Amino acid sequence: MEADGSAAFPNPWLAHAKGRGQGKGREKGQKGGKDRGKGGKGGKGGGKGGKNNGKGPGDLESLPQERREDLMSQLQALAQGREPQAVPRVGDVVELRILGGDRLGLHGRRGTVRGAVPASNSLLGGAFTVRLDCPEGEEEKEVTASASDLQIMEAALPLPEASLLFPKTLTGLERKFVHASAETLGLISQSFGEGAERYITAFRPAQKAVEPAEDPTEPEAKQPEAPLSSGDQAVASVDCSGVELDAESRERLLDSITVPGDWQTFADRLLVCRGRFSSPRDRDNRSIAEEAVAQVRGLHLEASAEMRVATLAQGDQAIAVGVLGVPALDRNPHVLVAAAPGRSRVDALASLRSCRWVPWTGAPLLLRGRLKQWEHEPEAVSER
C-alpha cells in the first residue's frame, strides 16, 4: 500500500530524486548580471539568488562553517563507533574521563578494553577492565572503570548497529545537511514527524566480520542459479514482489511488540513493488523517481535481504513497523505485524494511513529474508 505524503517514514531510497521546485522565476533569472538566479523565492528550489548566483537560503553553503563542522563531527563519531551513547566493547581503545576525585591520576590515560564487569547498583551500566598504555619499560597496569568514565577513541571492528537522534531544534537546512553528509559516510538518515516536531535520526548498519580470503589456486565453484518462483515466467502472472521474512526474524519481530491476544498476526513480508523486480510498478500507478525504479530493478529473485526496524505505527486496526535497508517504491516501506479481528491484510494496510509513525525505541532489530515474487498477494494470516 502507499502511505500518504504526510507519513513519518518516507522512502530514503528516493533521497536523490529530483526535488520539488526549481525556482518559479527561473526563466527571468537567465538575464544575467546581478539578477542571475533571481527568479522565484526558491526556498524549496533555486533560492533568491541575486548576487549569490542563485544560492538561496536552502543552499548548504549558507549554513555556517562552524555548524557544519559540529554536525559532521557527530556523524563521523557514529560512523566510527564513537557516538556518545556507545557502550565500550572488548578491543576498543578508550580514554579515561574521571570527573570526580582522581587520586591515581588516571584522567586522560588511554588503554584497551580487555573485559567487562557485570553491572551493579554502584556501577550503573557496568564497568570494564582496561589495560593502560604504558611507556616502554613500565610494568603493564590494568584498572577497572565504569562505563560513564570511558570515552571510546577507536572502536574495534566490526561495529554493531547503532543510531544517533538529533534534536527537534535542528532547522530544515541543518537536517538537509545531515541527510547529505550521512550518505557520504555510509550512514542511513531519515526524518520523522511534522512541523515543529520534525527531527532526524542517522543509522549505522551493523558491519559484517571480514571473511578470510579465498585460496586463488582453488577453482571457483559455480553457484547454481536460484530457482524461479511460481509465475516468474510471465510478467502478467506476478502480482507483487518483496521480501519474505525468515522464521527467526518473524519470531523476533512478534516478540518485540505487544499484540492483543485476539488479533491476527502477519509479520511475514515487505512489499517492494507491484509486478516483477525487472519491471516494477507502484500500487497506485503514481509517478516514481527513476532512481527508485533502478534500485528495484537491481534486485535479484531469491537473493538474501536484511533490513532494520526504524519506526512503529500502532493503531486501533493495525500494527506495523517501518524499515530501512531494502529499496521499495512505496513512500513508506513497512511490514504489517498484526491486524484487528476480521480485518483483512488490505484493510489493515489501508488503516495505517491515519496512524502516527514514531521512532523505534526498542532494542536494535534486524530482519532477514529472501526476495520473492507472488502470483497473488498473500492474504492468509498466521495465528501465533
TORKOL-4160 file (C-alpha; in steps of 0.2 Angstrom, whole numbers, padded with zeros to 4 digits, m for minus):
384
<pt num="1" X="0000" Y="0000" Z="0000"/>
<pt num="2" X="0005" Y="0018" Z="m0002"/>
<pt num="3" X="0006" Y="0029" Z="0014"/>
<pt num="4" X="0000" Y="0047" Z="0011"/>
<pt num="5" X="0013" Y="0060" Z="0009"/>
<pt num="6" X="0012" Y="0066" Z="0027"/>
<pt num="7" X="0018" Y="0049" Z="0033"/>
<pt num="8" X="0033" Y="0050" Z="0045"/>
<pt num="9" X="0043" Y="0037" Z="0036"/>
<pt num="10" X="0046" Y="0042" Z="0018"/>
<pt num="11" X="0057" Y="0031" Z="0007"/>
<pt num="12" X="0075" Y="0035" Z="0010"/>
<pt num="13" X="0079" Y="0027" Z="m0007"/>
<pt num="14" X="0071" Y="0042" Z="m0015"/>
<pt num="15" X="0083" Y="0054" Z="m0007"/>
<pt num="16" X="0091" Y="0058" Z="m0023"/>
<pt num="17" X="0075" Y="0061" Z="m0033"/>
<pt num="18" X="0073" Y="0077" Z="m0041"/>
<pt num="19" X="0066" Y="0089" Z="m0028"/>
<pt num="20" X="0051" Y="0100" Z="m0029"/>
<pt num="21" X="0053" Y="0117" Z="m0035"/>
<pt num="22" X="0067" Y="0124" Z="m0045"/>
<pt num="23" X="0063" Y="0142" Z="m0043"/>
<pt num="24" X="0047" Y="0149" Z="m0051"/>
<pt num="25" X="0055" Y="0163" Z="m0060"/>
<pt num="26" X="0069" Y="0153" Z="m0067"/>
<pt num="27" X="0067" Y="0160" Z="m0084"/>
<pt num="28" X="0068" Y="0178" Z="m0078"/>
<pt num="29" X="0084" Y="0173" Z="m0069"/>
<pt num="30" X="0093" Y="0170" Z="m0085"/>
<pt num="31" X="0095" Y="0188" Z="m0089"/>
<pt num="32" X="0112" Y="0188" Z="m0081"/>
<pt num="33" X="0122" Y="0201" Z="m0071"/>
<pt num="34" X="0116" Y="0204" Z="m0053"/>
<pt num="35" X="0099" Y="0197" Z="m0057"/>
<pt num="36" X="0106" Y="0180" Z="m0061"/>
<pt num="37" X="0096" Y="0166" Z="m0052"/>
<pt num="38" X="0084" Y="0180" Z="m0045"/>
<pt num="39" X="0068" Y="0171" Z="m0051"/>
<pt num="40" X="0057" Y="0164" Z="m0038"/>
<pt num="41" X="0058" Y="0164" Z="m0019"/>
<pt num="42" X="0065" Y="0147" Z="m0021"/>
<pt num="43" X="0065" Y="0141" Z="m0003"/>
<pt num="44" X="0062" Y="0124" Z="m0010"/>
<pt num="45" X="0072" Y="0126" Z="m0026"/>
<pt num="46" X="0084" Y="0138" Z="m0033"/>
<pt num="47" X="0083" Y="0151" Z="m0019"/>
<pt num="48" X="0083" Y="0170" Z="m0021"/>
<pt num="49" X="0100" Y="0170" Z="m0028"/>
<pt num="50" X="0103" Y="0188" Z="m0033"/>
<pt num="51" X="0122" Y="0191" Z="m0031"/>
<pt num="52" X="0125" Y="0174" Z="m0025"/>
<pt num="53" X="0122" Y="0165" Z="m0042"/>
<pt num="54" X="0106" Y="0158" Z="m0036"/>
<pt num="55" X="0112" Y="0151" Z="m0019"/>
<pt num="56" X="0097" Y="0155" Z="m0008"/>
<pt num="57" X="0093" Y="0150" Z="0010"/>
<pt num="58" X="0091" Y="0132" Z="0005"/>
<pt num="59" X="0109" Y="0130" Z="m0001"/>
<pt num="60" X="0120" Y="0120" Z="0011"/>
<pt num="61" X="0134" Y="0133" Z="0009"/>
<pt num="62" X="0124" Y="0146" Z="0018"/>
<pt num="63" X="0125" Y="0135" Z="0034"/>
<pt num="64" X="0139" Y="0142" Z="0045"/>
<pt num="65" X="0155" Y="0133" Z="0043"/>
<pt num="66" X="0156" Y="0130" Z="0062"/>
<pt num="67" X="0139" Y="0122" Z="0062"/>
<pt num="68" X="0143" Y="0111" Z="0048"/>
<pt num="69" X="0159" Y="0105" Z="0057"/>
<pt num="70" X="0149" Y="0102" Z="0073"/>
<pt num="71" X="0136" Y="0091" Z="0064"/>
<pt num="72" X="0149" Y="0082" Z="0053"/>
<pt num="73" X="0159" Y="0078" Z="0069"/>
<pt num="74" X="0144" Y="0070" Z="0077"/>
<pt num="75" X="0140" Y="0059" Z="0061"/>
<pt num="76" X="0159" Y="0054" Z="0060"/>
<pt num="77" X="0158" Y="0048" Z="0078"/>
<pt num="78" X="0143" Y="0037" Z="0074"/>
<pt num="79" X="0151" Y="0031" Z="0058"/>
<pt num="80" X="0167" Y="0026" Z="0068"/>
<pt num="81" X="0158" Y="0019" Z="0083"/>
<pt num="82" X="0162" Y="0033" Z="0095"/>
<pt num="83" X="0144" Y="0040" Z="0097"/>
<pt num="84" X="0141" Y="0047" Z="0114"/>
<pt num="85" X="0130" Y="0033" Z="0120"/>
<pt num="86" X="0141" Y="0019" Z="0113"/>
<pt num="87" X="0145" Y="0005" Z="0126"/>
<pt num="88" X="0163" Y="0000" Z="0126"/>
<pt num="89" X="0167" Y="m0017" Z="0119"/>
<pt num="90" X="0182" Y="m0028" Z="0121"/>
<pt num="91" X="0196" Y="m0022" Z="0109"/>
<pt num="92" X="0190" Y="m0004" Z="0110"/>
<pt num="93" X="0204" Y="0010" Z="0113"/>
<pt num="94" X="0197" Y="0021" Z="0127"/>
<pt num="95" X="0202" Y="0036" Z="0136"/>
<pt num="96" X="0198" Y="0038" Z="0155"/>
<pt num="97" X="0187" Y="0054" Z="0159"/>
<pt num="98" X="0187" Y="0055" Z="0178"/>
<pt num="99" X="0175" Y="0068" Z="0183"/>
<pt num="100" X="0177" Y="0066" Z="0202"/>
<pt num="101" X="0192" Y="0063" Z="0213"/>
<pt num="102" X="0207" Y="0056" Z="0203"/>
<pt num="103" X="0219" Y="0050" Z="0216"/>
<pt num="104" X="0228" Y="0039" Z="0204"/>
<pt num="105" X="0230" Y="0052" Z="0191"/>
<pt num="106" X="0221" Y="0042" Z="0178"/>
<pt num="107" X="0211" Y="0056" Z="0169"/>
<pt num="108" X="0217" Y="0057" Z="0151"/>
<pt num="109" X="0226" Y="0040" Z="0151"/>
<pt num="110" X="0222" Y="0028" Z="0136"/>
<pt num="111" X="0221" Y="0010" Z="0136"/>
<pt num="112" X="0212" Y="m0005" Z="0128"/>
<pt num="113" X="0196" Y="m0014" Z="0135"/>
<pt num="114" X="0201" Y="m0031" Z="0140"/>
<pt num="115" X="0184" Y="m0037" Z="0148"/>
<pt num="116" X="0168" Y="m0032" Z="0155"/>
<pt num="117" X="0162" Y="m0032" Z="0173"/>
<pt num="118" X="0143" Y="m0036" Z="0177"/>
<pt num="119" X="0133" Y="m0021" Z="0181"/>
<pt num="120" X="0129" Y="m0017" Z="0199"/>
<pt num="121" X="0119" Y="m0005" Z="0209"/>
<pt num="122" X="0135" Y="0006" Z="0212"/>
<pt num="123" X="0141" Y="0005" Z="0194"/>
<pt num="124" X="0126" Y="0008" Z="0183"/>
<pt num="125" X="0129" Y="0002" Z="0165"/>
<pt num="126" X="0143" Y="m0010" Z="0171"/>
<pt num="127" X="0162" Y="m0007" Z="0172"/>
<pt num="128" X="0176" Y="m0013" Z="0161"/>
<pt num="129" X="0194" Y="m0019" Z="0164"/>
<pt num="130" X="0206" Y="m0008" Z="0154"/>
<pt num="131" X="0224" Y="m0011" Z="0151"/>
<pt num="132" X="0233" Y="0005" Z="0151"/>
<pt num="133" X="0245" Y="0011" Z="0138"/>
<pt num="134" X="0262" Y="0012" Z="0147"/>
<pt num="135" X="0279" Y="0019" Z="0142"/>
<pt num="136" X="0292" Y="0006" Z="0136"/>
<pt num="137" X="0299" Y="m0002" Z="0151"/>
<pt num="138" X="0285" Y="0002" Z="0163"/>
<pt num="139" X="0275" Y="m0013" Z="0170"/>
<pt num="140" X="0258" Y="m0016" Z="0162"/>
<pt num="141" X="0244" Y="m0010" Z="0173"/>
<pt num="142" X="0225" Y="m0014" Z="0172"/>
<pt num="143" X="0211" Y="m0004" Z="0180"/>
<pt num="144" X="0193" Y="m0006" Z="0182"/>
<pt num="145" X="0182" Y="0009" Z="0177"/>
<pt num="146" X="0163" Y="0012" Z="0175"/>
<pt num="147" X="0156" Y="0015" Z="0158"/>
<pt num="148" X="0152" Y="0033" Z="0161"/>
<pt num="149" X="0171" Y="0036" Z="0164"/>
<pt num="150" X="0176" Y="0029" Z="0147"/>
<pt num="151" X="0176" Y="0038" Z="0131"/>
<pt num="152" X="0179" Y="0027" Z="0115"/>
<pt num="153" X="0193" Y="0034" Z="0104"/>
<pt num="154" X="0195" Y="0019" Z="0092"/>
<pt num="155" X="0181" Y="0006" Z="0091"/>
<pt num="156" X="0185" Y="m0012" Z="0087"/>
<pt num="157" X="0178" Y="m0019" Z="0071"/>
<pt num="158" X="0166" Y="m0025" Z="0066"/>
<pt num="159" X="0154" Y="m0011" Z="0073"/>
<pt num="160" X="0137" Y="m0016" Z="0079"/>
<pt num="161" X="0121" Y="m0007" Z="0073"/>
<pt num="162" X="0118" Y="0010" Z="0081"/>
<pt num="163" X="0109" Y="0026" Z="0079"/>
<pt num="164" X="0110" Y="0045" Z="0083"/>
<pt num="165" X="0095" Y="0055" Z="0086"/>
<pt num="166" X="0097" Y="0074" Z="0083"/>
<pt num="167" X="0086" Y="0086" Z="0092"/>
<pt num="168" X="0070" Y="0094" Z="0085"/>
<pt num="169" X="0079" Y="0111" Z="0086"/>
<pt num="170" X="0088" Y="0107" Z="0070"/>
<pt num="171" X="0082" Y="0118" Z="0056"/>
<pt num="172" X="0077" Y="0111" Z="0039"/>
<pt num="173" X="0093" Y="0116" Z="0031"/>
<pt num="174" X="0103" Y="0108" Z="0045"/>
<pt num="175" X="0093" Y="0092" Z="0043"/>
<pt num="176" X="0096" Y="0093" Z="0024"/>
<pt num="177" X="0115" Y="0094" Z="0028"/>
<pt num="178" X="0114" Y="0079" Z="0040"/>
<pt num="179" X="0105" Y="0069" Z="0026"/>
<pt num="180" X="0118" Y="0073" Z="0013"/>
<pt num="181" X="0133" Y="0071" Z="0025"/>
<pt num="182" X="0127" Y="0054" Z="0032"/>
<pt num="183" X="0126" Y="0047" Z="0014"/>
<pt num="184" X="0145" Y="0051" Z="0011"/>
<pt num="185" X="0149" Y="0042" Z="0027"/>
<pt num="186" X="0139" Y="0026" Z="0023"/>
<pt num="187" X="0125" Y="0030" Z="0035"/>
<pt num="188" X="0107" Y="0030" Z="0033"/>
<pt num="189" X="0097" Y="0045" Z="0038"/>
<pt num="190" X="0078" Y="0048" Z="0040"/>
<pt num="191" X="0067" Y="0062" Z="0046"/>
<pt num="192" X="0051" Y="0059" Z="0056"/>
<pt num="193" X="0037" Y="0070" Z="0062"/>
<pt num="194" X="0029" Y="0086" Z="0055"/>
<pt num="195" X="0032" Y="0104" Z="0058"/>
<pt num="196" X="0040" Y="0109" Z="0075"/>
<pt num="197" X="0040" Y="0091" Z="0079"/>
<pt num="198" X="0051" Y="0086" Z="0065"/>
<pt num="199" X="0068" Y="0078" Z="0068"/>
<pt num="200" X="0081" Y="0067" Z="0060"/>
<pt num="201" X="0090" Y="0051" Z="0065"/>
<pt num="202" X="0105" Y="0044" Z="0057"/>
<pt num="203" X="0108" Y="0025" Z="0057"/>
<pt num="204" X="0124" Y="0014" Z="0056"/>
<pt num="205" X="0121" Y="m0003" Z="0049"/>
<pt num="206" X="0130" Y="m0017" Z="0058"/>
<pt num="207" X="0146" Y="m0022" Z="0050"/>
<pt num="208" X="0150" Y="m0040" Z="0045"/>
<pt num="209" X="0165" Y="m0048" Z="0050"/>
<pt num="210" X="0179" Y="m0049" Z="0037"/>
<pt num="211" X="0179" Y="m0066" Z="0030"/>
<pt num="212" X="0196" Y="m0075" Z="0026"/>
<pt num="213" X="0202" Y="m0073" Z="0008"/>
<pt num="214" X="0199" Y="m0087" Z="m0004"/>
<pt num="215" X="0213" Y="m0098" Z="m0010"/>
<pt num="216" X="0216" Y="m0091" Z="m0028"/>
<pt num="217" X="0223" Y="m0108" Z="m0033"/>
<pt num="218" X="0207" Y="m0116" Z="m0030"/>
<pt num="219" X="0195" Y="m0116" Z="m0045"/>
<pt num="220" X="0179" Y="m0106" Z="m0041"/>
<pt num="221" X="0164" Y="m0117" Z="m0039"/>
<pt num="222" X="0150" Y="m0112" Z="m0050"/>
<pt num="223" X="0135" Y="m0107" Z="m0040"/>
<pt num="224" X="0118" Y="m0114" Z="m0045"/>
<pt num="225" X="0106" Y="m0102" Z="m0051"/>
<pt num="226" X="0092" Y="m0098" Z="m0039"/>
<pt num="227" X="0075" Y="m0107" Z="m0044"/>
<pt num="228" X="0062" Y="m0096" Z="m0050"/>
<pt num="229" X="0046" Y="m0093" Z="m0040"/>
<pt num="230" X="0030" Y="m0099" Z="m0047"/>
<pt num="231" X="0023" Y="m0087" Z="m0060"/>
<pt num="232" X="0040" Y="m0079" Z="m0064"/>
<pt num="233" X="0040" Y="m0085" Z="m0082"/>
<pt num="234" X="0026" Y="m0072" Z="m0086"/>
<pt num="235" X="0025" Y="m0054" Z="m0081"/>
<pt num="236" X="0006" Y="m0055" Z="m0081"/>
<pt num="237" X="0006" Y="m0069" Z="m0068"/>
<pt num="238" X="0016" Y="m0060" Z="m0055"/>
<pt num="239" X="0005" Y="m0049" Z="m0044"/>
<pt num="240" X="0019" Y="m0042" Z="m0032"/>
<pt num="241" X="0037" Y="m0044" Z="m0027"/>
<pt num="242" X="0045" Y="m0041" Z="m0010"/>
<pt num="243" X="0055" Y="m0049" Z="0005"/>
<pt num="244" X="0048" Y="m0064" Z="0014"/>
<pt num="245" X="0055" Y="m0064" Z="0031"/>
<pt num="246" X="0063" Y="m0080" Z="0038"/>
<pt num="247" X="0055" Y="m0089" Z="0053"/>
<pt num="248" X="0068" Y="m0082" Z="0065"/>
<pt num="249" X="0065" Y="m0064" Z="0060"/>
<pt num="250" X="0046" Y="m0066" Z="0061"/>
<pt num="251" X="0048" Y="m0073" Z="0079"/>
<pt num="252" X="0059" Y="m0059" Z="0085"/>
<pt num="253" X="0048" Y="m0046" Z="0077"/>
<pt num="254" X="0032" Y="m0053" Z="0086"/>
<pt num="255" X="0042" Y="m0055" Z="0102"/>
<pt num="256" X="0047" Y="m0036" Z="0102"/>
<pt num="257" X="0029" Y="m0030" Z="0100"/>
<pt num="258" X="0014" Y="m0032" Z="0112"/>
<pt num="259" X="0000" Y="m0038" Z="0101"/>
<pt num="260" X="m0018" Y="m0040" Z="0108"/>
<pt num="261" X="m0022" Y="m0058" Z="0111"/>
<pt num="262" X="m0037" Y="m0059" Z="0099"/>
<pt num="263" X="m0028" Y="m0050" Z="0084"/>
<pt num="264" X="m0022" Y="m0059" Z="0069"/>
<pt num="265" X="m0003" Y="m0059" Z="0066"/>
<pt num="266" X="0006" Y="m0057" Z="0050"/>
<pt num="267" X="0025" Y="m0051" Z="0052"/>
<pt num="268" X="0029" Y="m0060" Z="0036"/>
<pt num="269" X="0034" Y="m0049" Z="0022"/>
<pt num="270" X="0039" Y="m0032" Z="0015"/>
<pt num="271" X="0031" Y="m0026" Z="m0002"/>
<pt num="272" X="0044" Y="m0019" Z="m0013"/>
<pt num="273" X="0033" Y="m0016" Z="m0029"/>
<pt num="274" X="0019" Y="m0022" Z="m0040"/>
<pt num="275" X="0024" Y="m0034" Z="m0054"/>
<pt num="276" X="0041" Y="m0042" Z="m0056"/>
<pt num="277" X="0058" Y="m0034" Z="m0050"/>
<pt num="278" X="0063" Y="m0032" Z="m0068"/>
<pt num="279" X="0048" Y="m0021" Z="m0072"/>
<pt num="280" X="0042" Y="m0014" Z="m0056"/>
<pt num="281" X="0026" Y="m0003" Z="m0054"/>
<pt num="282" X="0018" Y="0006" Z="m0039"/>
<pt num="283" X="0002" Y="0001" Z="m0031"/>
<pt num="284" X="m0007" Y="0017" Z="m0036"/>
<pt num="285" X="0002" Y="0019" Z="m0053"/>
<pt num="286" X="0009" Y="0036" Z="m0047"/>
<pt num="287" X="0024" Y="0044" Z="m0054"/>
<pt num="288" X="0040" Y="0036" Z="m0047"/>
<pt num="289" X="0058" Y="0043" Z="m0047"/>
<pt num="290" X="0069" Y="0034" Z="m0060"/>
<pt num="291" X="0082" Y="0031" Z="m0047"/>
<pt num="292" X="0070" Y="0021" Z="m0036"/>
<pt num="293" X="0065" Y="0011" Z="m0051"/>
<pt num="294" X="0083" Y="0007" Z="m0055"/>
<pt num="295" X="0086" Y="0002" Z="m0037"/>
<pt num="296" X="0072" Y="m0011" Z="m0038"/>
<pt num="297" X="0077" Y="m0017" Z="m0055"/>
<pt num="298" X="0094" Y="m0021" Z="m0047"/>
<pt num="299" X="0086" Y="m0034" Z="m0035"/>
<pt num="300" X="0088" Y="m0052" Z="m0039"/>
<pt num="301" X="0075" Y="m0066" Z="m0035"/>
<pt num="302" X="0079" Y="m0077" Z="m0021"/>
<pt num="303" X="0094" Y="m0066" Z="m0015"/>
<pt num="304" X="0095" Y="m0063" Z="0004"/>
<pt num="305" X="0090" Y="m0047" Z="0011"/>
<pt num="306" X="0091" Y="m0038" Z="0028"/>
<pt num="307" X="0083" Y="m0023" Z="0034"/>
<pt num="308" X="0082" Y="m0014" Z="0051"/>
<pt num="309" X="0067" Y="m0008" Z="0060"/>
<pt num="310" X="0066" Y="0011" Z="0062"/>
<pt num="311" X="0048" Y="0016" Z="0066"/>
<pt num="312" X="0032" Y="0009" Z="0073"/>
<pt num="313" X="0014" Y="0013" Z="0070"/>
<pt num="314" X="0001" Y="0006" Z="0082"/>
<pt num="315" X="m0017" Y="0010" Z="0078"/>
<pt num="316" X="m0034" Y="0003" Z="0083"/>
<pt num="317" X="m0035" Y="m0008" Z="0067"/>
<pt num="318" X="m0016" Y="m0012" Z="0063"/>
<pt num="319" X="0001" Y="m0013" Z="0070"/>
<pt num="320" X="0016" Y="m0011" Z="0058"/>
<pt num="321" X="0035" Y="m0007" Z="0058"/>
<pt num="322" X="0044" Y="0005" Z="0046"/>
<pt num="323" X="0060" Y="m0002" Z="0039"/>
<pt num="324" X="0076" Y="0003" Z="0031"/>
<pt num="325" X="0088" Y="m0007" Z="0020"/>
<pt num="326" X="0079" Y="m0013" Z="0005"/>
<pt num="327" X="0073" Y="m0001" Z="m0009"/>
<pt num="328" X="0055" Y="0000" Z="m0012"/>
<pt num="329" X="0043" Y="0010" Z="m0022"/>
<pt num="330" X="0031" Y="0013" Z="m0008"/>
<pt num="331" X="0034" Y="0030" Z="0001"/>
<pt num="332" X="0033" Y="0021" Z="0017"/>
<pt num="333" X="0042" Y="0004" Z="0017"/>
<pt num="334" X="0035" Y="m0007" Z="0031"/>
<pt num="335" X="0030" Y="m0024" Z="0037"/>
<pt num="336" X="0012" Y="m0027" Z="0044"/>
<pt num="337" X="0014" Y="m0035" Z="0061"/>
<pt num="338" X="m0004" Y="m0038" Z="0066"/>
<pt num="339" X="m0022" Y="m0033" Z="0062"/>
<pt num="340" X="m0038" Y="m0032" Z="0072"/>
<pt num="341" X="m0050" Y="m0047" Z="0072"/>
<pt num="342" X="m0059" Y="m0048" Z="0055"/>
<pt num="343" X="m0048" Y="m0036" Z="0046"/>
<pt num="344" X="m0040" Y="m0042" Z="0030"/>
<pt num="345" X="m0022" Y="m0038" Z="0025"/>
<pt num="346" X="m0028" Y="m0025" Z="0013"/>
<pt num="347" X="m0040" Y="m0016" Z="0026"/>
<pt num="348" X="m0026" Y="m0016" Z="0039"/>
<pt num="349" X="m0014" Y="m0008" Z="0027"/>
<pt num="350" X="m0026" Y="0005" Z="0022"/>
<pt num="351" X="m0029" Y="0009" Z="0041"/>
<pt num="352" X="m0011" Y="0014" Z="0043"/>
<pt num="353" X="m0013" Y="0029" Z="0033"/>
<pt num="354" X="m0021" Y="0038" Z="0048"/>
<pt num="355" X="m0008" Y="0031" Z="0060"/>
<pt num="356" X="0006" Y="0041" Z="0068"/>
<pt num="357" X="0023" Y="0034" Z="0065"/>
<pt num="358" X="0036" Y="0036" Z="0079"/>
<pt num="359" X="0054" Y="0031" Z="0081"/>
<pt num="360" X="0058" Y="0013" Z="0086"/>
<pt num="361" X="0064" Y="0014" Z="0104"/>
<pt num="362" X="0066" Y="m0005" Z="0107"/>
<pt num="363" X="0082" Y="m0015" Z="0106"/>
<pt num="364" X="0090" Y="m0014" Z="0088"/>
<pt num="365" X="0080" Y="m0026" Z="0077"/>
<pt num="366" X="0087" Y="m0033" Z="0061"/>
<pt num="367" X="0075" Y="m0043" Z="0050"/>
<pt num="368" X="0081" Y="m0055" Z="0037"/>
<pt num="369" X="0073" Y="m0064" Z="0022"/>
<pt num="370" X="0073" Y="m0068" Z="0004"/>
<pt num="371" X="0067" Y="m0059" Z="m0011"/>
<pt num="372" X="0051" Y="m0067" Z="m0018"/>
<pt num="373" X="0038" Y="m0064" Z="m0031"/>
<pt num="374" X="0020" Y="m0069" Z="m0028"/>
<pt num="375" X="0006" Y="m0074" Z="m0041"/>
<pt num="376" X="m0007" Y="m0067" Z="m0029"/>
<pt num="377" X="m0004" Y="m0055" Z="m0014"/>
<pt num="378" X="m0004" Y="m0066" Z="0001"/>
<pt num="379" X="m0020" Y="m0064" Z="0011"/>
<pt num="380" X="m0019" Y="m0079" Z="0023"/>
<pt num="381" X="m0014" Y="m0074" Z="0041"/>
<pt num="382" X="m0004" Y="m0084" Z="0053"/>
<pt num="383" X="m0010" Y="m0087" Z="0071"/>
<pt num="384" X="0004" Y="m0086" Z="0084"/>
